[in-house]
Each structure stands twice: as C-alpha cells, then as structure tokens.
Amino acid sequence: MAEGNFRQVFEVEERARLMPMEAPGVYSEAPDRYLMTHQARHHPSTVYEGLLGDAIERAFGAGHYALADLVADLKRQGISDPEGKEWTEQSYQAVMARYGD
C-alpha cells in the first residue's frame, strides 16, 4: 500500500476510534468528509437506475459525450427509458433532470 493511502486509512480509523458512539455504528459527531453526489441520495438506487448508470458509463467509455451520440448508444445497447420507450434527446434530458433532484 502506498504511503499516502496508508495514512488516509489510518486517519479515518483513528478518527472513528476517537469518536464517542451513541449506539453501535452511530457516532455523535460525523467526521468532516466530502460526499460524492451519488452518496447523498434520498433513496437507494433501483435496479433500473443501476443498469442505466452502467449503460451511460459504457457510452462515455466509448467516447460518446454529445447528447445525440449518447442517446444513440443507449438505443444501440437496447436500454429503454423508465417508461419502456425508446430514448429521445428530450426524454433523456427530462429523466436526468428528475434523477438530479
């Protein structure tokens, strides 16, 4: 393990050790940390959301960043929108806006 990684793990473990626990797994003070957007969701991801996220990652991995190319790649992968319909640029934008709330 690299020196920097070891230090980060040690600091997290040490902070957790020093924090008083109110109940098993519940700390009285949360450590300062950065939450990635997907960690601050209001609910766990659905199976569909996970599969859609994987498909979007594959599209990005193939270099499809423009909206039209991304939507075309989702169609090519056989991924439908949440209503079971074929993606359009408008439906993709609407779904992403809804998921972003």
C-alpha distances in whole Angstrom, upper triangle without the diagonal:
4,6,8,6,6,10,11,10,12,15,16,16,18,20,21,22,24,26,29,29,33,32,29,27,29,28,31,29,27,24,24,22,22,24,24,27,27,26,29,31,34,34,31,32,34,34,36,34,30,32,34,30,29,32,32,28,29,32,30,28,31,32,35,34,38,40,42,40,37,40,41,38,38,42,41,38,41,39,42,42,42,46,46,47,46,44,46,44,46,45,41,42,43,41,38,40,40,37,36,38
4,6,5,6,9,10,11,12,14,16,17,18,20,21,22,24,26,30,30,34,33,31,28,30,29,31,29,27,23,23,21,22,23,23,27,27,26,29,31,35,35,33,33,35,35,37,34,31,33,34,31,30,32,32,28,30,32,30,28,31,31,34,34,37,39,42,39,37,40,41,38,38,42,41,38,41,40,43,43,43,47,46,48,46,44,46,44,46,45,41,41,43,41,38,39,40,37,35,38
4,6,5,6,9,10,11,12,14,15,16,18,20,21,22,24,28,29,33,33,30,28,29,28,30,28,25,22,22,20,21,23,24,28,28,27,29,32,36,36,34,34,37,37,39,36,34,36,37,33,32,35,34,31,33,35,32,30,34,34,37,36,39,41,44,42,39,43,44,41,41,45,44,41,44,43,45,45,45,49,49,50,49,46,48,46,48,47,43,43,45,42,39,41,42,38,37,39
4,5,5,6,9,10,11,13,14,15,17,19,20,21,23,26,28,31,31,29,26,27,26,28,25,23,19,18,17,18,20,21,24,25,24,26,29,32,33,31,32,35,35,37,34,31,34,34,30,30,33,32,28,31,33,30,28,32,32,34,33,37,38,41,39,37,40,42,39,39,42,42,40,42,40,43,42,42,46,46,47,46,44,45,43,44,44,40,40,41,39,36,37,38,35,33,35
4,5,5,6,9,10,11,12,14,15,17,18,20,21,25,26,29,29,27,24,25,24,26,24,21,18,18,16,17,18,19,23,23,21,24,27,30,30,28,29,32,32,34,31,28,31,31,28,27,31,30,26,28,31,28,27,30,31,33,32,35,37,40,38,35,38,40,37,37,40,40,37,40,38,40,40,40,43,44,45,44,42,43,41,43,42,38,38,40,37,34,36,36,33,31,33
4,5,5,6,9,10,11,12,14,15,16,18,20,23,24,28,28,25,23,24,23,26,24,21,18,19,17,19,21,21,25,25,23,26,29,32,32,30,31,34,34,36,33,31,33,34,31,30,33,33,29,32,34,32,30,34,34,36,36,39,40,43,41,39,41,43,40,40,43,43,40,43,41,43,43,42,46,46,48,47,45,46,45,46,45,41,41,43,40,37,39,39,36,34,36
4,6,5,6,9,10,10,12,14,15,16,18,22,23,27,27,25,23,24,22,24,22,20,16,16,15,17,20,21,25,25,23,26,29,32,32,31,32,35,35,37,35,32,35,36,32,32,35,34,31,33,36,33,32,35,35,37,36,40,41,44,42,40,42,44,41,41,45,44,42,44,42,44,44,43,47,47,49,48,46,47,45,46,45,42,41,43,40,37,38,39,36,34,35
4,5,5,6,9,10,11,12,14,15,17,20,21,25,25,23,20,21,19,21,19,17,13,13,12,14,16,17,21,22,19,22,25,28,28,27,28,31,32,34,31,29,32,32,29,29,32,31,28,30,33,30,29,33,33,35,33,37,38,41,39,37,39,41,38,38,42,42,39,41,39,41,40,40,43,44,45,45,42,44,42,43,42,38,38,39,37,34,35,35,32,30,32
4,5,5,6,8,10,11,12,14,16,19,20,23,23,21,18,19,18,21,19,16,14,15,13,15,17,18,22,22,19,22,25,27,28,26,27,30,31,33,30,28,31,32,28,28,32,31,28,31,33,31,30,34,34,36,35,38,39,42,40,37,40,42,39,38,42,42,39,41,38,41,40,39,43,43,45,45,42,44,43,44,42,39,39,40,37,34,35,36,32,31,32
4,6,5,6,8,10,10,12,14,18,19,22,23,21,18,20,18,20,18,17,14,15,15,17,19,21,25,25,22,25,28,30,30,29,30,33,34,36,34,31,34,35,32,32,36,35,32,34,37,35,34,37,38,39,38,42,42,46,44,41,43,46,43,42,45,45,42,45,42,44,43,43,46,47,49,48,46,48,46,47,46,42,42,43,40,38,39,39,35,34,35
4,5,5,6,9,10,11,12,16,17,21,22,20,18,18,16,18,16,14,11,12,12,15,17,19,23,24,21,23,26,28,29,28,30,33,34,36,33,31,34,35,32,32,36,34,32,35,37,34,34,37,37,39,38,41,41,45,43,40,43,45,42,42,45,46,43,45,42,44,43,42,46,47,48,48,45,47,45,46,44,41,41,42,39,36,37,37,34,32,33
4,5,5,6,9,10,11,14,15,18,19,17,14,15,13,16,14,12,9,10,10,13,15,17,20,21,18,20,23,25,26,24,26,30,31,33,30,28,31,32,29,30,33,32,30,32,35,32,32,36,36,37,36,39,39,43,41,38,41,43,40,39,43,43,40,42,39,41,40,39,42,43,45,45,43,44,43,43,42,39,38,39,36,34,34,34,31,29,30
4,5,5,6,9,10,13,14,17,17,15,13,15,13,16,15,13,11,13,13,16,18,20,23,23,20,22,25,27,27,26,28,31,32,34,32,30,33,34,31,31,35,34,32,35,37,35,34,38,39,40,39,42,42,46,44,41,43,45,42,41,45,45,42,44,41,43,42,41,44,45,47,47,45,47,45,46,44,41,41,41,39,36,37,37,33,32,33
4,5,5,6,9,12,14,17,18,17,15,16,13,15,14,13,11,13,14,18,20,22,26,26,23,24,27,29,30,29,31,34,35,38,35,33,36,37,34,35,38,37,35,38,40,38,37,41,41,43,41,44,45,48,47,44,46,48,46,44,48,48,45,47,44,46,45,44,47,48,50,50,48,50,48,49,47,44,43,44,41,39,39,39,36,34,35
4,5,5,6,10,12,15,16,16,13,13,11,12,10,10,7,10,12,15,17,20,23,24,20,21,25,26,27,27,29,32,34,36,34,32,35,36,33,34,37,36,34,37,39,37,37,41,41,42,40,43,43,47,45,42,44,47,44,43,47,47,44,46,43,45,43,42,45,47,48,49,46,48,46,46,45,42,41,41,39,36,37,36,33,32,32
4,6,5,8,9,13,13,12,10,10,8,11,10,9,8,11,12,16,17,20,23,23,19,20,23,25,25,25,27,30,32,34,32,30,34,35,32,33,36,35,33,36,39,37,37,40,41,42,40,43,43,46,45,42,44,46,44,42,46,46,43,45,42,43,42,40,44,45,47,47,45,47,46,46,44,41,41,41,38,36,36,35,32,31,31
4,6,8,9,13,14,12,11,12,10,12,12,12,11,15,16,20,21,24,27,26,23,24,27,28,29,28,30,33,35,38,35,33,37,38,35,36,39,39,37,40,42,40,40,43,44,45,44,47,47,50,49,45,47,50,47,46,49,50,47,48,45,47,45,43,47,48,50,51,49,51,49,49,48,45,44,44,42,39,40,39,36,35,35
4,6,9,13,14,14,13,13,10,11,11,12,11,14,16,20,21,25,27,28,24,25,28,29,30,29,32,35,37,40,37,36,39,40,37,38,42,41,39,42,44,42,42,45,46,46,45,48,48,51,50,47,49,52,49,48,51,52,49,50,47,48,47,45,49,50,52,53,50,52,50,50,49,46,45,45,43,40,41,40,37,36,35
4,6,10,12,12,11,10,6,7,7,9,9,12,14,18,19,23,25,26,22,22,25,26,27,27,30,33,35,37,35,34,37,38,35,37,40,39,37,41,43,41,41,45,45,45,44,46,46,50,49,45,47,50,48,46,49,50,47,48,45,46,45,43,46,48,50,50,48,50,48,48,46,44,43,43,40,38,38,37,34,33,32
4,7,9,10,10,9,6,6,8,10,12,15,18,21,22,25,27,27,24,24,26,27,27,28,31,34,36,39,36,35,39,40,37,39,42,41,40,43,45,43,43,47,47,48,46,49,48,52,51,48,49,52,50,48,51,52,49,50,47,48,46,44,47,49,51,52,50,51,50,50,48,45,45,44,42,40,40,38,36,35,34
4,5,7,7,6,5,6,9,11,12,16,18,21,21,25,26,26,22,22,24,24,25,25,28,31,33,36,34,33,37,38,35,37,40,40,38,41,44,42,42,46,46,47,45,48,47,50,50,46,48,50,48,46,49,50,47,48,45,45,44,41,44,46,49,50,48,50,49,48,46,44,43,43,40,38,38,37,34,33,32
4,7,8,6,6,6,10,12,15,18,20,23,23,26,27,27,23,23,24,24,24,25,28,31,33,36,34,33,37,38,36,38,41,41,39,43,45,43,44,47,48,48,46,49,48,51,51,47,48,51,49,46,50,51,48,48,45,45,44,41,44,46,48,50,48,50,49,48,46,44,43,42,40,38,38,36,34,33,32
4,6,5,7,9,12,14,16,20,21,24,23,26,27,26,22,22,24,23,23,23,27,29,31,34,32,32,35,37,35,36,40,39,38,41,44,42,43,46,47,47,46,48,47,50,50,46,47,50,48,45,48,49,46,46,43,44,42,39,42,44,47,48,47,49,48,47,45,43,43,42,39,38,38,36,33,33,32
4,6,8,11,14,14,16,20,20,23,22,25,26,25,21,22,23,23,22,22,25,28,29,33,31,30,33,35,33,34,38,38,36,39,42,41,41,44,45,45,44,47,46,49,48,45,46,48,46,43,46,47,44,44,41,42,41,38,41,43,45,47,45,48,47,47,44,42,42,41,38,37,37,35,32,32,32
4,7,10,12,11,13,17,17,19,18,21,23,21,18,19,20,20,20,19,22,25,27,30,28,27,30,32,30,31,34,34,33,36,38,37,37,41,42,42,41,43,43,46,45,41,42,45,42,40,43,44,41,41,38,39,38,36,39,40,43,44,42,44,44,43,41,39,39,38,35,33,34,32,29,29,29
4,7,9,9,12,15,16,18,18,21,22,21,17,18,19,19,19,19,23,26,28,31,29,28,31,33,30,32,35,35,34,37,39,38,38,42,42,42,41,43,42,46,45,41,42,45,43,41,44,45,42,43,39,40,38,36,39,41,43,44,42,44,43,43,41,39,38,37,35,33,33,31,29,28,27
4,5,6,9,12,14,17,17,20,22,22,18,18,20,20,21,22,25,28,30,33,30,30,33,34,32,33,37,36,35,38,40,38,39,42,43,43,41,44,43,46,46,42,43,46,44,42,45,47,44,44,41,42,40,38,41,43,45,46,44,46,44,44,42,40,39,38,36,34,34,32,30,29,28
4,7,10,13,15,18,18,22,23,24,20,19,22,22,23,24,27,30,33,35,33,32,36,36,34,36,39,38,37,40,42,40,41,45,45,45,43,45,44,48,48,44,45,48,46,44,48,49,46,47,43,44,42,39,42,45,47,48,46,47,46,45,43,41,40,39,37,35,35,33,31,30,29
4,6,9,12,15,16,19,21,22,18,18,20,21,23,23,26,30,32,34,32,31,35,35,32,34,38,36,35,39,40,38,39,43,42,42,40,43,42,46,45,42,43,47,45,43,46,48,45,46,42,43,41,39,42,44,46,47,44,45,44,43,42,39,38,38,36,33,33,32,30,28,27
4,6,8,11,12,16,18,18,15,14,17,18,20,21,23,27,29,31,28,28,31,32,29,31,34,33,31,35,36,34,35,39,39,39,37,39,39,42,42,38,40,43,41,39,43,44,41,42,39,40,37,36,39,41,43,43,41,42,41,40,38,36,35,35,33,30,30,29,26,25,24
4,6,10,11,15,17,18,15,15,19,20,22,22,24,28,30,32,29,28,32,32,29,30,34,32,31,34,36,33,34,38,37,38,36,38,38,42,41,38,40,43,41,39,43,44,41,42,39,40,38,37,40,42,43,44,41,42,41,40,39,36,35,35,33,31,30,30,27,26,25
4,7,10,13,16,17,15,15,18,20,22,23,25,28,31,32,29,28,31,31,28,30,33,31,29,33,34,32,32,36,35,36,33,36,36,40,39,36,38,41,39,38,41,42,40,41,38,39,37,36,39,41,43,43,40,41,39,39,37,35,33,34,32,29,29,29,26,24,24
4,6,10,13,14,12,12,16,18,20,20,22,26,28,29,25,25,28,28,24,26,29,27,25,29,30,28,29,32,32,32,30,33,33,36,36,33,35,37,35,34,38,39,36,38,35,36,34,33,37,38,39,39,37,38,36,36,35,32,30,31,29,26,26,26,24,21,22
4,6,9,12,10,10,14,17,19,19,20,24,26,26,23,22,25,25,21,23,26,24,22,26,27,24,25,29,28,29,26,29,29,33,32,29,31,34,32,31,35,36,33,35,32,33,31,30,34,35,36,36,33,34,32,32,31,28,27,28,26,23,23,23,21,18,19
4,6,8,6,7,10,13,15,15,16,20,22,23,19,19,22,22,18,20,23,21,20,24,25,23,24,27,27,27,25,27,27,30,30,27,28,32,30,28,32,33,31,32,29,30,28,27,30,32,33,33,30,31,29,29,28,25,24,25,23,20,20,20,17,15,16
4,6,5,7,10,13,15,14,14,18,20,20,17,16,19,18,15,17,20,18,16,20,21,19,20,24,23,23,21,24,23,27,26,23,25,28,26,25,28,29,27,29,25,27,25,24,28,29,30,30,27,28,26,26,25,22,21,22,20,17,18,18,15,13,15
4,5,6,7,11,13,13,13,16,18,18,15,15,18,17,14,16,19,16,16,20,20,18,20,23,23,22,20,22,21,25,24,21,23,26,24,23,26,28,26,27,23,24,22,21,25,26,27,27,24,25,23,23,22,19,18,19,17,13,14,14,11,9,11
4,5,6,10,10,9,9,13,15,15,11,11,15,14,11,14,16,15,14,18,19,18,19,22,22,22,20,22,21,24,24,20,22,25,23,21,24,26,23,24,21,22,20,19,22,24,25,25,23,24,23,23,21,18,18,18,16,13,14,14,10,10,11
4,6,9,10,9,10,14,16,17,14,14,17,17,14,17,19,18,17,21,22,21,22,26,26,25,24,26,25,28,28,24,25,28,27,24,28,29,27,28,24,25,23,22,25,27,28,29,26,28,27,27,25,22,22,22,19,17,17,17,13,12,13
4,7,9,10,11,15,18,18,15,16,19,19,16,19,22,20,20,23,24,23,25,28,28,27,25,27,25,29,29,25,26,30,28,26,29,31,28,29,25,26,23,22,25,27,29,29,27,28,27,26,24,22,21,20,18,16,16,15,12,11,11
4,5,7,8,12,15,15,12,13,17,16,14,17,20,18,19,22,23,22,24,27,27,26,24,26,24,27,28,24,24,28,26,24,27,29,26,27,23,23,20,18,22,24,25,26,24,25,25,24,22,20,19,18,16,14,14,12,10,9,9
4,7,9,12,15,16,14,15,19,18,17,20,22,21,22,25,26,25,28,30,30,29,27,28,26,29,30,26,26,30,29,26,28,31,28,28,24,24,21,18,21,24,26,27,25,27,26,25,22,21,20,19,16,15,15,13,10,11,9
4,6,9,12,13,11,13,16,16,16,18,21,20,21,24,25,25,27,29,30,29,27,29,27,29,30,26,26,29,27,24,27,29,26,26,22,22,20,17,20,22,24,26,24,26,26,25,22,21,21,19,16,16,16,14,11,12,12
4,6,10,11,10,10,14,14,13,16,18,18,19,22,23,23,25,27,28,27,26,28,26,29,29,25,25,28,26,23,25,27,24,24,21,21,19,16,20,21,24,25,24,26,26,25,23,21,21,20,17,16,18,15,12,14,14
4,7,8,6,6,10,11,10,12,15,15,16,18,20,20,22,24,25,24,23,25,23,25,25,21,21,24,22,19,22,24,20,20,17,17,16,13,17,18,20,21,20,23,23,23,20,18,19,18,14,14,16,14,10,13,14
4,5,5,6,9,10,11,12,14,15,17,19,20,21,22,25,26,24,24,26,24,25,25,21,21,23,21,18,20,22,19,18,15,15,14,11,14,15,18,19,19,22,22,22,19,17,19,18,14,15,17,14,11,14,15
4,5,5,6,9,10,11,12,14,15,17,19,20,21,23,25,23,24,25,23,25,24,20,20,22,20,16,18,20,17,16,13,13,13,11,14,14,17,18,18,21,22,23,19,18,20,19,16,16,19,17,14,17,18
4,5,5,6,8,10,10,12,14,15,16,18,20,21,23,21,21,23,20,21,21,17,16,19,17,13,15,17,14,13,10,10,9,8,11,11,14,15,14,18,19,19,16,14,17,16,12,13,16,14,12,15,17
4,5,5,6,9,10,10,12,14,15,16,18,20,21,19,19,21,19,20,20,16,16,18,17,13,16,18,15,15,11,11,10,9,13,13,15,16,15,17,18,18,15,13,15,14,11,11,14,12,9,12,14
4,5,5,6,9,10,11,12,14,15,16,18,20,19,19,21,20,22,20,17,17,19,17,14,17,18,15,15,12,13,13,12,16,16,18,18,17,20,20,21,18,16,18,18,14,13,17,15,12,14,17
4,5,5,6,9,10,11,12,14,15,17,19,17,18,20,19,20,18,15,15,16,14,11,14,14,11,11,9,11,11,11,14,14,16,15,15,18,19,20,17,15,17,18,14,14,18,17,14,17,19
4,5,5,6,9,10,11,12,14,15,17,15,15,17,15,16,16,12,12,14,12,9,11,13,10,11,7,9,9,9,13,12,14,13,12,15,15,16,14,11,14,14,11,11,14,14,11,14,17
4,5,5,6,9,10,11,12,14,15,14,14,16,15,17,16,12,13,15,13,11,14,15,12,14,11,12,12,12,16,16,17,16,14,17,16,18,16,12,14,15,12,11,14,14,11,13,16
4,5,5,6,9,10,10,12,14,14,15,17,17,18,16,13,14,15,12,10,14,14,11,13,10,13,14,15,18,17,18,17,16,18,18,20,18,15,17,19,16,14,18,18,15,17,20
4,5,5,6,9,10,11,13,11,13,15,14,15,13,10,10,12,8,7,10,10,7,9,8,11,12,13,17,15,16,14,13,15,16,18,16,13,16,17,15,14,17,18,15,17,21
4,5,5,6,8,10,11,9,10,12,11,13,11,7,9,11,8,7,11,12,10,12,10,12,12,14,17,17,17,15,12,14,14,16,14,11,13,15,13,11,15,16,14,15,18
4,5,5,6,9,10,10,10,13,14,15,13,10,12,14,11,10,14,14,12,14,13,15,16,17,21,20,20,18,16,18,17,19,18,15,16,19,16,14,18,19,16,17,20
4,5,5,6,9,9,11,14,14,15,12,10,12,12,9,9,12,11,9,13,12,15,16,18,21,20,20,18,16,18,18,21,19,16,18,21,18,17,20,21,19,20,23
4,5,5,7,5,8,10,11,11,8,6,9,9,6,7,11,10,9,12,11,14,15,18,21,19,19,16,14,15,15,18,17,14,16,19,17,15,19,20,18,19,23
4,5,5,5,6,9,11,12,10,8,11,12,9,11,14,14,13,16,15,17,18,20,23,22,22,19,16,17,16,19,18,15,16,19,18,15,18,20,18,18,22
4,5,7,9,13,14,15,12,11,14,14,11,13,16,14,13,17,16,19,20,22,25,24,24,21,19,20,19,22,22,18,20,23,21,19,22,24,21,21,25
4,6,9,12,13,14,10,10,13,12,9,12,14,12,12,16,16,19,20,23,26,24,23,20,18,19,18,22,22,18,20,23,22,20,23,25,23,23,27
4,6,9,12,12,9,9,13,12,10,13,15,14,15,18,18,20,21,24,26,25,24,21,19,19,17,21,21,18,19,22,21,19,22,25,23,23,26
4,6,8,9,5,5,9,9,7,10,13,12,13,16,15,17,18,21,23,22,21,18,15,15,14,17,17,14,15,19,18,16,19,22,20,20,24
4,6,8,7,6,10,11,10,12,15,15,15,18,17,18,18,21,24,23,22,19,16,15,13,16,17,13,14,17,17,15,17,20,19,18,22
4,6,5,6,9,10,11,12,14,15,16,19,17,18,18,21,23,23,21,18,14,13,10,13,15,12,12,16,16,15,17,20,19,19,22
4,5,5,6,8,10,11,12,14,15,17,15,16,15,18,20,19,17,15,11,10,7,10,11,9,9,13,13,12,14,17,17,17,20
4,5,5,6,9,10,11,12,14,16,15,15,15,18,20,19,17,13,10,8,7,10,12,10,11,14,15,14,17,19,19,20,23
4,6,5,6,9,10,10,12,14,14,15,16,19,21,20,18,14,12,11,10,13,14,12,13,17,17,16,19,21,20,21,24
4,5,5,6,9,10,11,13,11,13,13,16,18,18,16,13,10,10,9,12,12,9,11,14,14,13,16,18,17,18,21
4,5,5,6,9,10,11,10,10,10,14,15,14,12,9,6,7,6,10,10,7,10,13,12,12,15,17,16,18,21
4,5,5,6,9,10,10,11,13,16,17,16,14,10,8,9,9,13,13,11,14,16,16,16,19,21,20,21,25
4,5,5,6,9,9,11,13,16,18,16,15,12,10,11,12,15,14,12,15,18,16,16,19,21,20,21,25
4,5,5,6,5,8,9,12,14,13,12,9,7,10,11,14,12,10,13,15,13,14,17,18,17,19,22
4,5,5,6,7,9,13,14,12,10,7,7,9,11,14,12,11,15,17,15,16,19,20,19,22,25
4,5,8,10,13,16,17,15,14,10,10,13,14,17,16,15,18,20,18,19,22,23,22,24,27
4,6,9,12,15,16,14,14,11,11,14,16,18,17,15,18,20,18,18,22,22,21,23,26
4,6,10,13,14,11,11,9,10,13,16,18,15,14,18,19,17,18,22,21,20,23,26
4,7,9,11,9,9,8,8,12,14,16,13,12,15,16,13,15,18,18,17,19,22
4,7,8,5,5,5,6,10,12,13,10,10,14,14,12,14,17,16,16,19,21
4,5,5,5,6,6,9,11,11,8,8,11,10,8,11,13,13,12,16,18
4,5,7,9,9,12,14,13,10,10,13,11,8,11,13,11,11,15,16
4,6,9,10,12,15,14,10,12,14,12,10,14,15,13,14,18,19
4,7,9,12,15,15,11,13,16,15,13,16,18,16,17,20,21
4,6,9,12,12,9,11,14,13,12,15,17,17,17,20,22
4,7,10,11,9,10,13,14,13,15,18,17,18,21,23
4,7,8,6,6,10,11,10,12,14,15,15,18,20
4,5,5,6,9,10,11,12,14,15,16,18,20
4,6,5,6,9,10,11,12,14,15,16,19
4,5,5,6,9,10,11,12,14,15,17
4,5,5,6,9,10,10,12,14,16
4,5,5,6,9,10,11,12,15
4,6,5,6,9,10,10,13
4,6,5,6,9,10,11
4,5,5,6,8,10
4,5,5,6,9
4,6,5,7
4,5,6
4,6
4
